[in-house]
Each structure stands twice: as C-alpha cells, then as structure tokens.
C-alpha cells in the first residue's frame, strides 16, 4: 500500500510542534495514501465550532473520511451540521462546560438525551473514566459518576426506550495508572473499572461501543475475553496517541489475529477534538484548547491524527510518530522530553480486514439505527 514506508526517514525539525514534529505538509501527504474504493467511517470524534469544523472537514476529506460520528455539544449541533452536511452524525453527551456541571452530568443529561434524539442522534455516550471520580468529589458524592449510579442507569433506560445504542469510556492508559491513578483506594485498579461495565452490558442488550479499544489496547487477551462474554460489545480504535503507542507495541501477527477473530466488531475512530478555541490564543486553563492557536495549527492538529492512523493501519512504516506523546515524559521524565514520540509500526492490514475495520463494520452496526431519521 502507499503512504509512508520503511524507507521514509523523518526527524525532528527546527519548527517542530506537538502536532507536527517533522514539519510535514499534511495536505500534500494525504495524496500519498491509497485512494480507497470506499469511504472511511470515523466512529469517535468531537467536532465542534463552526469555523473549526470547516478545517476539520478539509482534513477529513483529504484523508478519505466520508462519515464522522461526533460528540458535539448540543447547542453546536445545528451549526456543525450546516458545515458538515450528511458527512456527520451525532452522539449524545453531557454539556461538559456547563456552569452547573453536576446537573449537566446528572439529570440534566437525561433531558438532553431526548433533545439529541429529536435532532437525529442515535448513540448515547456514557463517560466513566477513572478521573471522573475527581468530578464526583467536587460534587460531594464519590459515586456520582459511577457507571451504575442511579441517575446514570435512568439515563440508560431513557436512551434505551428511545431505541438508541450506547458508547462508553471505561478506562485510561496503563501509563496513567502508573502515574495519575496510583491511589487505587480512590481510582480503583484498572481491572476494577470493568465490573460495572459488564453489569450494564448484561442489563442493556443493545450494542455498546467500548471507546479507545475498550480502554485496554495494551491487553488483547483481556479484551478478547470481554468480547467473548458480551456479544453486544464492539470496540472503537480511537485516541490516536494512545492507539499508536500501544498497538505498535504488539507484533503484527497478534493484531491481525485479533482483528480477524473479531472482524466487524472493531471499528475505526480518531478522537479528534475540533474547537474554535484552536483558532486563536486562549487564556482558558484547558489543555485541550491549548493544542492549537491558528488555522494552520488547527489543520495540523486534525490532519496529523489521520496521517498517523492511516500510516499505522495501512502501511509498513517503522519510525517515530509525527505527534508528540506526553505520556512518555510523564512515565520517565529522565529519558523523555515534551516533544518526544513513540515508535509507530505500521500493521499493513490485509485489504479485506482493512475494509471491515474502516467501513463495513460501522455500516453494518450503525447505519440501520439512522434509517428512521
């Protein structure tokens, strides 16, 4: 397949940024990838901002993304749809920037699920990352963000009654459990994260998409057992830096074997976040909003994710990622700096497996849910 190859040699450039360590022209780079006979479906993104969504759309079109599922804030859905047209579908999420976050993440979300549904949304997202416990502490209720908390089960009942399928973020990278989550009395062990998840998988039989390779791309054996126990579970391969780092650590034959065994249940995703805040310097203390501060930087931020992911899945490239990965310095600050990146080892998926992963699996699972729009 085309795209970056083993022969390509990249190195840190003088004007390196976290999203473009090699100073690549990502628009020109897009032409190096194979022109696929189908459109790629990105089942996990966060497209927001009228102007930023125009930049995202350009990056998506260049890299062959024909349909994007996005966790767009409810109040931005219509504006983003005006830009994206039928190239986007939406996933119901709480308003994370609401003034009253406890209400927005609690019973307020139940109200917004119905509003999302009326706008055509057919997937409902439940975020239960370990760091949700930090929010819960702020709310004065340590169990508030638990996946099996009463108000969250009520939200699932509402979404289920509307005929929606579900997405869930369950766990975070192993690197975070080595650094951010060392207090297991507060955050629990990584395996502990899945207890409530398995309960709701059994209780709500519609399809569930486990975000970010189910939260454990580091452990394919665990994921295989989880998929075997729950035939309504699917995984998306989103969270670019995490996926590049950890998938590249597995031998190619193990990845091929896993994707073949669960063909149709592993779906492509990026976790790209677009925001109009990326188009200018922001004073807000929000790490996600500080990743870009101009149109050019925003384009590099979005396009770099698709470059890295298509390189990972389609090619035989073996070299550093063009995207800086702060987890390296977080785990080992003596060896790594803020612009360091892991090795990216291309998996060069067979054509039939790639088509299932990029397109057919998502179409088979999700398209019928939107036929009544």
C-alpha positions in Angstrom: 0.0 0.0 0.0 1.1 3.6 -0.5 1.7 6.1 2.3 4.9 6.4 4.4 7.1 3.3 4.1 10.1 1.7 5.9 12.3 3.8 3.6 11.0 7.1 4.8 13.2 8.8 7.3 11.8 11.6 9.4 13.5 13.6 12.2 12.6 16.5 14.5 12.5 19.7 12.6 13.5 23.2 13.8 9.9 24.4 13.9 8.5 21.3 15.4 5.2 21.5 17.2 3.5 18.7 19.3 1.1 18.0 16.3 3.8 18.2 13.7 7.3 17.1 14.9 8.5 16.6 11.3 7.1 19.8 9.8 5.2 17.7 7.3 2.8 19.3 4.7 -0.2 17.2 5.8 -2.2 18.4 2.8 0.5 17.1 0.4 1.0 14.0 2.5 -2.6 13.0 2.1 -2.1 12.3 -1.6 0.5 9.6 -0.8 -2.1 7.3 0.7 -4.1 4.8 -1.4 -7.3 6.1 -2.8 -9.7 3.5 -1.3 -12.8 2.3 -3.1 -14.9 3.1 -0.1 -15.1 6.0 2.4 -13.6 5.6 5.9 -16.0 6.0 8.8 -14.7 7.7 11.9 -17.0 6.5 14.8 -15.4 8.6 17.5 -14.7 12.3 17.3 -15.5 15.6 19.0 -16.3 18.1 16.1 -17.2 21.5 17.5 -17.0 25.1 16.4 -18.4 26.5 13.2 -15.0 27.6 11.8 -13.0 24.8 13.3 -15.4 22.3 11.8 -14.6 23.7 8.3 -11.0 23.0 9.0 -11.8 19.5 10.3 -13.9 18.8 7.2 -11.0 19.7 4.9 -8.7 17.3 6.8 -11.3 14.6 6.8 -11.9 14.9 3.1 -8.2 14.8 2.3 -7.7 11.6 4.3 -10.7 9.8 2.9 -13.1 10.2 5.8 -16.6 10.1 4.4 -18.7 10.0 7.6 -17.9 11.1 11.1 -19.7 10.3 14.4 -19.2 13.3 16.7 -19.7 14.1 20.4 -20.7 17.7 19.5 -22.2 19.8 22.3 -26.0 20.0 21.9 -26.0 23.8 21.3 -23.5 23.4 18.5 -25.2 20.5 16.6 -27.0 22.6 14.1 -24.0 24.9 13.3 -21.7 21.9 12.8 -24.3 20.2 10.7 -24.5 23.2 8.4 -20.8 22.8 7.7 -20.6 19.0 7.6 -24.0 18.2 6.0 -24.6 14.5 5.7 -21.0 13.7 6.4 -21.7 13.8 10.2 -23.9 12.1 12.7 -24.0 12.9 16.4 -23.5 11.2 19.7 -25.4 12.4 22.8 -23.1 13.7 25.5 -23.4 16.0 28.6 -22.5 19.7 28.4 -19.0 19.4 30.0 -18.7 23.2 30.0 -22.0 23.9 31.8 -21.9 26.2 34.8 -23.7 23.6 36.8 -21.7 20.5 35.9 -23.4 18.3 38.4 -26.8 18.9 36.9 -25.4 18.7 33.3 -23.8 15.3 34.0 -26.7 14.1 36.1 -30.4 14.6 35.5 -29.7 17.4 33.0 -28.2 14.8 30.7 -31.4 12.8 30.8 -33.2 15.9 29.5 -30.7 16.5 26.8 -30.8 12.9 25.5 -34.3 13.5 24.3 -33.2 16.7 22.6 -30.3 14.9 20.9 -32.7 12.2 19.7 -35.0 14.8 18.2 -32.0 16.1 16.2 -31.4 12.6 14.8 -28.8 11.3 17.3 -29.0 7.5 17.8 -25.9 6.9 20.0 -25.7 7.9 23.7 -22.2 8.2 25.3 -21.5 7.4 29.0 -18.2 8.6 30.2 -16.8 6.7 33.2 -13.0 7.2 33.1 -11.2 6.9 36.4 -10.7 10.6 36.6 -14.5 11.0 36.7 -14.0 10.4 40.4 -12.4 13.8 40.6 -15.6 15.4 39.4 -17.6 13.3 41.8 -15.5 14.5 44.7 -16.2 18.1 43.6 -19.9 17.3 43.6 -19.7 15.9 47.1 -20.8 12.4 46.0 -17.9 10.0 45.4 -20.2 7.6 43.5 -21.9 10.2 41.3 -20.0 9.3 38.1 -20.1 5.6 38.6 -21.5 3.8 35.6 -24.1 2.1 37.8 -25.1 5.2 39.7 -29.0 5.5 39.8 -29.2 8.6 37.6 -26.9 7.0 35.0 -29.0 3.9 34.9 -32.0 6.1 34.5 -30.3 7.8 31.6 -29.6 4.4 30.0 -33.3 3.5 30.4 -34.4 6.7 28.7 -31.9 6.2 25.8 -32.9 2.5 25.5 -36.6 3.4 25.4 -35.8 5.8 22.6 -34.1 3.0 20.7 -30.5 4.3 21.0 -27.3 2.3 21.1 -24.5 3.1 23.6 -20.9 4.1 23.8 -18.8 4.1 26.9 -15.4 5.3 28.0 -14.3 2.9 30.8 -10.6 3.0 31.4 -7.5 5.1 30.6 -4.0 4.2 29.5 -1.7 1.9 31.6 0.7 4.9 31.7 -1.9 6.8 33.7 -2.4 4.0 36.2 1.4 4.2 36.7 1.3 8.0 37.3 -2.1 9.7 37.8 -4.0 6.8 39.3 -1.5 5.4 41.8 -4.1 5.9 44.6 -6.1 2.7 44.0 -8.2 3.3 47.0 -9.7 6.3 45.1 -9.5 5.3 41.5 -9.5 1.5 41.8 -7.3 -0.8 39.8 -7.6 -0.9 36.0 -9.5 -4.2 36.1 -11.9 -2.8 38.7 -13.1 -0.3 36.1 -14.8 -3.1 34.2 -17.1 -4.5 36.9 -19.9 -2.0 36.5 -19.4 -2.1 32.7 -20.0 -5.8 32.5 -23.1 -5.3 34.6 -24.7 -2.8 32.2 -23.6 -4.8 29.2 -25.7 -7.6 30.6 -28.6 -5.4 31.5 -28.9 -3.3 28.3 -28.7 -5.7 25.4 -28.4 -3.1 22.6 -25.0 -2.6 21.0 -22.3 -0.9 23.1 -19.1 0.6 21.7 -16.2 0.5 24.0 -14.2 3.7 23.3 -10.5 3.6 22.8 -10.1 -0.1 22.1 -12.3 -0.8 25.1 -9.9 1.2 27.3 -7.2 -1.5 27.2 -5.3 -1.8 23.9 -2.4 -2.9 26.0 -4.1 -6.2 26.8 -5.6 -8.0 23.9 -6.2 -11.2 25.9 -8.4 -9.3 28.4 -10.3 -7.6 25.5 -10.8 -10.9 23.7 -12.3 -12.4 26.9 -14.5 -9.4 27.3 -15.8 -9.6 23.7 -16.4 -13.3 24.1 -18.5 -12.8 27.2 -20.6 -10.0 25.6 -21.7 -10.4 22.1 -23.3 -6.9 22.1 -19.9 -5.3 22.7 -17.9 -3.5 19.9 -14.7 -1.6 20.2 -13.6 1.6 18.5 -9.9 2.2 17.9 -9.8 5.9 18.8 -7.4 8.1 20.8 -4.6 8.5 18.3 -1.6 8.9 20.6 -2.7 6.1 22.9 -3.5 3.7 20.0 -0.3 4.5 18.0 1.8 3.9 21.1 0.2 0.7 22.3 -0.8 -1.0 19.0 2.7 -0.5 17.8 4.0 -2.5 20.8 2.1 -5.6 19.6 3.5 -8.0 17.0 1.7 -7.6 13.7 0.5 -11.2 13.6 -1.2 -10.7 17.0 -3.0 -7.6 15.7 -4.1 -9.4 12.6 -5.3 -12.4 14.5 -7.3 -10.2 16.9 -8.9 -8.1 14.2 -9.7 -11.2 12.2 -11.2 -13.0 15.1 -13.5 -10.0 15.9 -13.9 -8.8 12.4 -16.9 -6.5 12.2 -16.7 -5.6 15.9 -13.6 -3.4 15.8 -14.2 0.0 14.3 -12.0 2.9 13.2 -12.0 6.1 15.2 -9.8 9.1 15.8 -10.9 11.0 18.9 -10.1 14.2 17.1 -11.3 17.3 19.0 -12.0 20.4 17.0 -12.9 23.7 18.6 -13.0 27.4 17.6 -10.7 28.0 20.5 -8.0 26.3 18.4 -8.1 29.3 16.1 -6.7 31.9 18.5 -4.7 32.1 21.7 -6.8 31.1 24.6 -6.4 32.2 28.2 -8.6 29.4 29.4 -6.9 26.8 31.6 -7.9 23.9 29.4 -5.2 21.6 28.0 -7.4 20.5 25.0 -7.9 24.1 23.9 -4.2 25.0 24.0 -3.2 22.4 21.4 -3.5 25.0 18.5 -3.8 28.8 18.2 -4.3 29.4 14.5 -6.0 28.0 11.4 -2.7 26.4 10.3 -2.0 24.8 13.7 -5.6 23.5 13.9 -5.3 21.9 10.5 -2.1 20.2 11.5 -3.7 19.1 14.8 -6.6 17.4 13.0 -4.8 16.1 9.9 -1.9 14.7 11.9 -4.2 12.2 13.6 -5.5 10.8 10.3 -1.9 10.7 8.9 -0.7 8.7 11.9 -3.7 6.4 12.0 -3.7 5.6 8.3 0.0 5.0 8.5 -0.5 2.7 11.4 -3.2 0.6 9.9 -2.3 0.6 6.2 1.4 0.8 5.8 4.7 -0.9 6.7 6.2 2.3 8.1 8.5 1.9 11.1 9.7 5.1 12.7 8.7 7.8 15.2 5.2 9.2 15.2 4.9 12.8 14.0 2.8 13.6 17.1 4.5 14.2 20.4 3.3 11.9 23.2 3.5 13.5 26.7 2.8 10.1 28.3 6.5 9.2 27.6 7.8 12.1 29.8 5.1 11.5 32.3 6.3 7.9 32.9 10.0 8.5 32.5 10.9 12.3 32.7 14.6 11.5 32.9 14.6 9.9 29.4 11.9 11.9 27.6 11.1 15.5 26.8 7.8 17.1 25.9 8.3 16.7 22.1 9.3 13.0 22.2 7.2 10.5 20.5 6.9 6.7 20.4 7.7 4.3 17.6 4.9 3.9 15.0 5.0 0.5 13.4 2.6 0.0 10.6 0.4 -3.1 10.6 -0.3 -3.1 6.9 -3.7 -4.8 7.3 -4.9 -7.1 4.5 -7.4 -5.4 2.2 -10.5 -7.3 3.4 -9.7 -6.7 7.1 -9.0 -3.0 6.4 -12.3 -2.6 4.7 -14.2 -4.2 7.6 -12.3 -2.0 10.1 -12.6 1.2 8.1 -16.1 0.9 6.7 -18.1 -2.3 6.7 -18.2 -2.9 10.5 -19.5 0.6 11.2 -22.0 0.5 8.4 -23.4 -2.9 9.5 -23.7 -1.8 13.1 -24.8 1.8 12.9 -26.4 2.6 9.6 -29.7 0.9 10.3 -30.0 3.0 13.6 -30.3 6.1 11.5 -32.7 4.9 8.8 -35.7 6.4 10.6 -34.3 10.0 10.7 
